[in-house]
């Protein structure tokens, strides 16, 4: 995937965060930012792996900030 797509996703997430001030968007913003940084590096650059790992951590953090899904009440 091209770096410009990750940058565009970062900008859109930043605009959405500034619009609604929802803190749950911050890990998603970090995920897109770290992926843009990782894809801007060459494959032999050690920082490329660091940014990929940081993106994975941001993705896992996103799971913790999302509200749990509740099952709908059963009909009797």
Secondary structure, DSSP 8 states (H G I E B T S, - for coil): --HHHHHHHHHHHHHHHHHH--GGGHHHHHHHHHHHHHHTS-TT-HHHHHHHHHHHHHHHHHHHHS----------
